[in-house]
Amino acid sequence: MIARQALRAATRSTRALGAINRAAPAVAQRSGFPSATRGYKDITFAKEGGSERVYERSDFGGNRLHEILGNETLAMVGYGSQGHGQALNARDQGINVIVGVRKDGQSWKEAMEDGFVPGQSLFPIEEAIDRGTIIMNLLSDAAQSQTWKDIAPLIKPGKTLYFSHGFSVVYKEDTGVVPPKDVDVILVAPKGSGRTVRTLFKEGRGINSSIAVFQDVTGKAFEKAQALGIAVGSGYLYETTFEKEVYSDLYGERGVLMGGIQGMFLAQYEVLRKNGHSPSEAFNETVEEATQSLFPLIGKYGMDYMYNACSTTARRGALDWAPKFYEANKPVFESLYESVRNGTETRRSLEFNGRDTYRQDLQAELEIINNQEVWRAGKEVRKLRPDYQE
Ligand SMILES: NC(=O)c1ccc[n+]([C@@H]2O[C@H](COP(=O)([O-])OP(=O)(O)OC[C@H]3O[C@@H](n4cnc5c(N)ncnc54)[C@H](OP(=O)(O)O)[C@@H]3O)[C@@H](O)[C@H]2O)c1
């Protein structure tokens, strides 16, 4: 068993994670905001990767957000996980937001519950696109493809087309989504669920998001992407491309973030059970200790810190076994990346999520996970936590 004594603060690694060069701020001479400064950071996250530019919410102090977006109407097309979070965050910052969804569908009801008013700020999709200047396509990726033939003719010159995923545009052969040539096409992709986008914003924090420009006809596409990134609730923004965003996103969620972690947890749990360990012991040594004790340390201070916070026995064994897991997993990650790059993952997703029965089909598969012994044991273990809430 791993000893869980926390390291004293004095032993904590103090080396900087990266060299930060704050770029000399350029003075923005704008009417009504003459002394504002604009800045960004060029950060070397890893020597071999060169310097990367990061924009922060603090770069949008004063009136800058409203200078860029004040005359725009954000038409939030889709009010699911991302649509709701992004719409409410922008509205809370005084940006003009309308919602466009299927009349009387689930999203229509939810938008009304959140204060969007039919005929004033809530419209059927076509009308919202007509009224909006920035068309934020936040339908599910499969729906973006299915509805594109109806939406495309409504994206008139002067409007801006916005996505939160490079999926539709990058895999255009499969999705059929080819933006009109005469509009700006931009991306803000929050790196987390729409629920987190909202809760972090409400806590005064902010998710990190990727921003990119696919097409710049006005010369202002990048400025709009930055401003929208902050408007929808990001704390800081990384530059990327549509292609890099979608490749890394599809890869990550199939890998460590979701697919990989479920596979690892399940395999470890099953071997413990097969060798006579009780469900609670198998769950605690697989999931509970990971999520409650060790993973938060990785998030807060890094992998080396987490290792150092554990017993010397644990450290020795983990150092010996990490390369074996690395060797076993690397080929799986290589084939996963190729499957993303060659569009296999996209076609699979479009086919599955485009079915009329996709909600039921998905639920049926999730029910299998829900019923796995490891996750049933987890429900009971969670109830024992002193801070447990139903
Ligand atoms: N969720 C995330 O964690 C996340 C993170 C970053 C980026 N993104 C990206 O953000 C975008 C939106 O994702 P999401 O997760 O927010 O989607 P979602 O929760 O699945 O939202 C689906 C929305 O699309 C509408 N819709 C579905 N099928 C439709 C159809 N055939 N016709 C018209 N409307 C339809 C739904 O309306 P009804 O209620 O009427 O069905 C709902 O408003 C995607 O590009 C996604 O990749 C998502």
The ligand as an ORCA input file, in Angstrom:
! r2SCAN-3c Opt
* xyz 0 1
  N     -19.223     18.909    -25.005
  C     -17.922     19.139    -24.930
  O     -17.276     18.724    -23.961
  C     -17.224     19.958    -25.994
  C     -15.988     20.523    -25.685
  C     -15.366     21.316    -26.633
  C     -15.964     21.483    -27.877
  N     -17.145     20.894    -28.177
  C     -17.749     21.099    -29.487
  O     -18.856     21.995    -29.332
  C     -19.857     21.685    -30.334
  C     -21.180     21.420    -29.644
  O     -21.029     20.259    -28.848
  P     -21.977     19.948    -27.618
  O     -21.326     18.840    -26.845
  O     -22.358     21.209    -26.920
  O     -23.231     19.353    -28.382
  P     -24.519     18.728    -27.723
  O     -24.536     18.938    -26.235
  O     -24.642     17.367    -28.233
  O     -25.621     19.735    -28.320
  C     -26.412     19.324    -29.267
  C     -27.220     20.522    -29.783
  O     -27.422     20.236    -31.157
  C     -28.826     20.215    -31.376
  N     -29.118     19.210    -32.398
  C     -28.757     17.901    -32.391
  N     -29.170     17.306    -33.525
  C     -29.788     18.273    -34.255
  C     -30.398     18.304    -35.533
  N     -30.438     17.216    -36.317
  N     -30.925     19.463    -35.969
  C     -30.875     20.577    -35.204
  N     -30.295     20.614    -33.986
  C     -29.758     19.482    -33.527
  C     -29.484     19.901    -30.041
  O     -30.778     20.440    -30.046
  P     -32.070     19.614    -29.546
  O     -32.115     19.770    -28.048
  O     -33.183     20.286    -30.241
  O     -31.848     18.176    -29.947
  C     -28.548     20.658    -29.086
  O     -28.918     22.011    -28.980
  C     -19.319     20.488    -31.105
  O     -18.626     20.947    -32.241
  C     -18.336     19.851    -30.125
  O     -17.339     19.076    -30.738
  C     -17.811     20.141    -27.256
*
